[in-house]
Amino acid sequence: MAESDIPFVILIDTNAMAVLTLYVESCNTVERDLGISIDDLKSEFENRKDIKSDYLNFKEIKKGYKLYDYLREKIRSFASGIKVWFSLLNEIELLDVFLDRIFDIELTRKMIPYRIRRKKPFKTQIDFNYKEKIIRYWEDIKDKLGEQDIEFYYPEKKSDAIQDIIKIAEIVTQYVALEPVDLYLYASGIYLRADEIYTHDSEFRTIINKIRTDEEWKNIYKNIQQDLRDLEKEDIRSFEEEYKKEGKIYLPKGIPT
């Protein structure tokens, strides 16, 4: 987005959201407020003998902290605020990440060896409280972040959003070969007029940044832009209006770099 009187828009992918939840969960475990640094968080775990910090992946937790800190910095920087989007498709992926984690915990508790519990048949029947272990857990994470003014919105809840995102995806896929979920995410970012897509997928991030600024990808950008302008005939979005006003259509930037 180019105007300063509208919210700064960020679209977050599944992996970024997963590490953000790890950071929030870690803070909850040691009963510390969000915003605590990774070094202080490590010290908190080391000082609690009943918690085994050796098993924590602080590399991933640090990524979650950086995203949290980044969102808070954006909130402070933009008087008009920010809007953070998270696709329902990515949420399905995220819940599956949570499900895998709980399966490992439950099967370990039942003394099933790692090499056996990784086999799919052991993960086809849920014999624990899904709503409590998965849905409630996710809702609690969102509530905790909401207390810090970080709230998530779902593009699919907008009228006709899915149909419009698919139309944009059909444009992009004529010029760039992306994995299906990446394609949907990128098309969602364009549909939402996202300033940034936050992803730890370096290949995906590189591609969307090349489309946006790389001279060697200039024709791809121009083709996508022209096809988006043509969508105006279908009243999908005001891409033509943006082009006439700005001289170009702004495509999302991939971060962190």
PyMOL commands that set and color helices and strands:
alter all, ss='L'
color gray80, all
select helices_A, chain A and resi 14-29+38-46+53-55+58-77+88-109+114-117+120-123+130-146+155-157+161-172+180-191+202-213+215-234+239-246
alter helices_A, ss='H'
color red, helices_A
select strands_A, chain A and resi 8-12+82-85+152-153+196-198+253-255
alter strands_A, ss='S'
color yellow, strands_A
deselect
rebuild
show_as cartoon
